């Protein structure tokens, strides 16, 4: 499949229009437009007013399509916020060599990053959502693996990426980071596996015009396992009362927070040398927060 998978740029409105007309004639007359900032793993397109089309950007992400199609309908009725609703399941064909999905369109927009920092209501809503997700019966759910980018797995799997990158830090930060990493690795997950979203980030949250959290999207990295990976947003986005609210409402124990700090450290270190504009600065912010050296 990978040999015939189209380049990312070739997954465009023209291709999507052809796919929809062939597979779902009832929507064949609806206009197709690319969605800005649609993510790395998938290409997303608005289909008319009421739907969106989501296609894997590479063969590696095909398992995420099938996972979402199977599990999102089971999760949706049990959660306090909207999540994507599958409206159509596209097949692999000569036009596109992998399954793809049509979802119902969810109105909303990404939270304002500056406002999110101290948004107590948003922090509480997100934490409540994650707590509800963990309560969903996880029996038979997908165990961590390539499909989830190993979210829900053991943070120690990233040892080979974290330890060499500690040299990128100043000596004082390096010692602190080494201690955080060792605490994370030593805080073994012993609880029953639970549902995790896997990519709790600002780009996967939708708010209404009053900045109220209304939906959580993109379950491509979801799995059943250790929920520590879902704590990273505490350090990447929240501060002050919002951070305290998130921590209190989500209900994790100290060992989970220790592993979550390890996940956050890994995220900051692997982004530190990224050349994409803004990512290295964001990585430095994340490291500042998780290392606890900001005087505020």
HELIX and SHEET records of a PDB file:
HELIX    1   1 UNK A    2  UNK A    4  5                                   3    
HELIX    2   2 UNK A    8  UNK A   10  5                                   3    
HELIX    3   3 UNK A   13  UNK A   23  1                                  11    
HELIX    4   4 UNK A   25  UNK A   27  5                                   3    
HELIX    5   5 UNK A   59  UNK A   61  5                                   3    
HELIX    6   6 UNK A   62  UNK A   76  1                                  15    
HELIX    7   7 UNK A  113  UNK A  116  1                                   4    
HELIX    8   8 UNK A  120  UNK A  135  1                                  16    
HELIX    9   9 UNK A  146  UNK A  148  5                                   3    
HELIX   10  10 UNK A  155  UNK A  158  5                                   4    
HELIX   11  11 UNK A  159  UNK A  165  1                                   7    
HELIX   12  12 UNK A  166  UNK A  168  5                                   3    
HELIX   13  13 UNK A  171  UNK A  186  1                                  16    
HELIX   14  14 UNK A  202  UNK A  204  5                                   3    
HELIX   15  15 UNK A  227  UNK A  231  5                                   5    
HELIX   16  16 UNK A  233  UNK A  236  1                                   4    
HELIX   17  17 UNK A  240  UNK A  250  1                                  11    
HELIX   18  18 UNK A  254  UNK A  271  1                                  18    
HELIX   19  19 UNK A  279  UNK A  291  1                                  13    
SHEET    1   A 5 UNK A  32  UNK A  34  0                                        
SHEET    2   A 5 UNK A  42  UNK A  47 -1                                        
SHEET    3   A 5 UNK A  51  UNK A  56 -1                                        
SHEET    4   A 5 UNK A 100  UNK A 104 -1                                        
SHEET    5   A 5 UNK A  86  UNK A  90 -1                                        
SHEET    1   B 2 UNK A 194  UNK A 196  0                                        
SHEET    2   B 2 UNK A 223  UNK A 225 -1                                        
SHEET    1   C 2 UNK A 205  UNK A 207  0                                        
SHEET    2   C 2 UNK A 213  UNK A 216 -1                                        
END                                                                             
